[in-house]
Amino acid sequence: MTPAEPLIRWDWIASHVDEFVQRGLQHVELTVIAVAVGFLIAFALSLLVLRYRPLEGPVTSITGTLYTIPSLALFALLVPYTGLGVLTAEIGLVSYTLLILMRNIVGGIRGVSPDIREAAIGMGYTRRQLLWGIELPLALAVIVAGVRIATVTTIGLVTVTALIGQGGFGALILSGMLTFFSTEIIAGAVLSVSLAIVADALLVLLQRRLTPWAAAG
């Protein structure tokens, strides 16, 4: 009678540290690109919505629809056109960040007190100066909170891209499931969760550094 294989084989983990580092770098790269590109697009859409209110409904509807499409279905729709690769992964990942980021950017800017706006306009601020010098700094805490949510969400979604040849730590989970190797599954899951926790903690520190008045309040 052969002994049952342990749930975690520590010798295997010790011998695959290099692979963990490689997968981790890929996971971080996919996440950073998705959140950065998503932020730029969401920022542009937010300015458009703030300038032309009638566009808010259609833009929100489109980004909301993209957010509700199941990730596997979205990747399956993209593969025939963009292939199995980083482009397909990033199109899907960016799509899921837009609604989250846009809501926080628009909400943060609209949350600035009208009295502050009126005072700035009375001092001669132009529309551009008002946005960059008053509204964005005051909305920064809300905007960074959106970036935190988008980042943690994206880290989770990156694991799904393992099905199209990407995935970072998700590749470990997929490989472990295909071979029924629990150690690899657990390693991939724990590393993914750990990355999300570390990323969120770093963004909290960044938020406090950028908005010390909010922390003091």
Secondary structure, DSSP 8 states (H G I E B T S, - for coil): ------S--HHHHHHTHHHHHHHHHHHHHHHHHHHHHHHHHHHHHHHHHHH-GGGHHHHHHHHHHHHHS-HHHHHHHHHHHH-SSHHHHHHHHHHHHHHHHHHHHHHHHHTS-HHHHHHHHHTT--HHHHIIIIIHHHHHHHHHHHHHHHHHHHHHHHGGGGGGT--TTHHHHHHHHHHT-HHHHHHHHHHHHHHHHHHHHHHHHHHHHH-HHHHH-
